[in-house]
Amino acid sequence: MKLIDLPPSNDEEWDHREATYEGDLIEATEEYIWNKSLKIKGDLDQPLERVQLLGPNIVDAACVALAGTAETVVQKVRQVRFPLDEAATEELDELRERADAARTVFFNAARQVIHTPPSPRQRKWIFGRIA
C-alpha cells in the first residue's frame, strides 16, 4: 500500500513537489516516486524470501503472488507522471484493490498454516532418505 500511496493525490501536493524541484517534474518524479518505490520494494523482498524459504507450499504460492503484485505495483507507480489524471487515479485504485486481494490471500494462507496443529508423526531426514 505504501507503493500505491507514493504519487500525491491532490493538486496541492503536486504543486509543492513542482516548487520543491524548481519546476523540474522529471527530477521530482525520480526522487519522490522512482527511488522510493525501489526502496519500499527492496524492504519487502527480504521478508518475502524468508517466508518462501521456510513456509509450506500454500504459503509459498501466496507469497509468490504477493511478490508479483508488488512488482507490478512498482512498475505501474513508476509510470505515473505529474499531475495525476483521472485514468491514472483509476489505475492506482485498481492496483490498490489488487494489492489488497493479494495481501488477503497471503494472510489467509498464513493463518491456515498457523492454526493447523503439527502432525504427530515426525520425519527425520538422513542423507536424503527417511529414517
N, C-alpha and C positions, 0 to 999 in steps of 0.2 A: 504494500500500500504506500510505503514511503516513495517508491519509484513513481507511482502514478500521480502522487501529490506534488512532485517536483515542479512541473510547469505552473507558474502563477495563474490563478483562476479569474482574476479581475483586472480591469484596465489600470487601476491604481498601482498594483504590483508590477505590471509591465512597464508603466511609466517610471517607476522607481528603478527598475533594472536598467532601463534605457539611460536614465540620468546617471546612474552609478557607473556605467561603462561609456559615458560621454557619447551616447548615440550609436555605439558600435554593438548592434544587436547580435552579430555573429560571435563576438568575443563574450558577450553576456550569456549567450546560449551555451557556448563551450564551457565556460567557467561554472555557470549555475546548473545546467542540466547534464551535459555530457560527462563531465568529470565526476559529479556527484552520483550520477546513475551507475557508473562503473564501480565506485566505492561501495555503494549500497549493495550491488550485486555481488561484489567480492566478499563483503561481510556475510552474505547469505550462503556462499558456496561452501565454506568450510563446515558449518553445522550440517548442511545437507549431505555432504560427503561422508561425514561421521555416521549419520543415520543410514545411508546407503550401505556402508560397510558393516554395520552392526545389526541392522534391522532385518526382520524376516521379509519374505517376498512381497507380502501385501503392502508393507510399509515402503519397501524399496520401490514398488511401482508408483505409489502415490508420491514419493519423493522425486522420482524422475519426472513425473507430470508437473509437480510444483516447480522444479528447476527449469523445465522447458517453458512454463508460463512466465517465470521471472525473466528468462532470456528474451522472450517475445516482448514483454513489457519494456525491457531496456531498449530494444531496437525501436519500438514504436515511440517511446518517450524521447529518444534521441532524434527523431524525425520532426518533433514539434518545433514550430517556428513562431517567432513573435509577430504579432499578438495572436492569441488563440482565436480561431474562427469557430463557427458552430459545428462544422464537421469534425474538427479536432477535439472539441469538447465532447461530442457524442462518442467518438472513438475511445477517448480516455474513460468515459463512463462504462463502455463495453469492456474495456480492459480491466476496470475495477471489478466488474461482475465476474469476469473470467478468473481473475486472481483470487477473489473471494471463494469461488467454487472450488478451485484447486486447493486452497488452504483448508476448506471444509473437508474435502475428501482425505487430505493428509491427516487432519486431526481425527477423523472418524477411524481411519486405519490404525493410527497410533493408539487410540483409546481401545479399539478392539483387541490389540495385542496386549496392552497393559492389563485389561480386565479378563484376559484368558489365563486361567491358572496354569502353571507349568505342568508338563507331563510328568507322571510319577516315574516313568521309565527314562533313564538317562543313558545316553550312548557315550562310550569312550572310544575316541579315535586313536588308533596306534598305527603309525606308518601307513595311513590311507585305508585301513581296514577297521571294521567294527570289532571290538574285543568282546 
